[in-house]
C-alpha cells in the first residue's frame, strides 16, 4: 500500500501503488541548483513495476515530469503544475548482460555507470564520470563530456507510455544528435543498454576516469551549486567563449552568477531564486543575438510556473 503525506483529493487512483506520494513538495530539495517552487504532486516509486502501475493510474491531462538527480534542470519559483516522478531510488538497477552489454535503469547516476564499467573491465563509458546527472537524463538529452556522447554507446532503451505499456526500442530507430534525442511522443525512459568494449583488467579505464575527474575539478565550479553547462555549444564555437566575449563572465543577478571558473556555468552563491538564474540565461541569449548574431540554445531544461 502506498505511503503518503496528508494531501487533498488526488485526481487518480492510488490503491494499487506502493511508493510514496507527497503533496506540495519543495523542488529545491531535488535540484542541483537548490532552487525551485513546490510540485503539486511528487511521487517516489517503490520499483520499476510501481512506475508502470503509476502510469496506468494517471489521467491523460496531468502533466508528468521525470527527475533523477536534478542536474540540468531549472524549476521556476512558482512550482510545478502536475506530478514529478523521482527515479533515483526506484530505477537503480545496473547489471552486466555479457558481450560488453550493460543494463542500466534511468535513476542510476552516470558516475556509477562509469565506475561499474571499469570495475568490470569494460571501456568506452569513462566520460560518463564527468556527467553530473542520472543515466535517464543522459539518455534523454544525449549528454556528453570530454568528447564522448551517451548515444554513441546505446544499444537499446526501454520506454513506458502513459497507458503503462512498455516497449524496447533499438538505437537504430531513434534520431539523435548533439544534445538532442527524438523519442516517440509520450514515451518515458525506464532503462537502457550500453554496448562497451572489453578492456583487459580495466586499469586503463580507472586511470582515465581519475584524469577526467581531475580535469573537471580544475575547470568547473564543482564545489558550488550548479546544474552543469547552461548552453549548448554553438556550431564551431564554445558557449563559454561566447559568454566571456560578451563580458558576462562573473556577471551577477541577485545571488546567481556566471562562474569565474567556467563561464558556461551559473552558480547559486547561496540564496538565489530560479528567477535570478533564468534572468541570467535570458540576458546572455539577448546579448549574444544583439551583439554577435548568435543563438545560444539552453542545455538546461526549464519547467514550472513563474511568480511574475
PyMOL commands that set and color helices and strands:
alter all, ss='L'
color gray80, all
select helices_A, chain A and resi 27-30+48-57+110-119+126-130+135-141+150-152+171-173+203-219+239-245+274-292
alter helices_A, ss='H'
color red, helices_A
select strands_A, chain A and resi 3-4+20-26+38-44+64-67+73-75+80-86+94-98+101-105+122-123+144-145+148-149+154-161+166-170+175-177+180-182+187-195+197-198+252-253+256-258+266-268+301-303
alter strands_A, ss='S'
color yellow, strands_A
deselect
rebuild
show_as cartoon
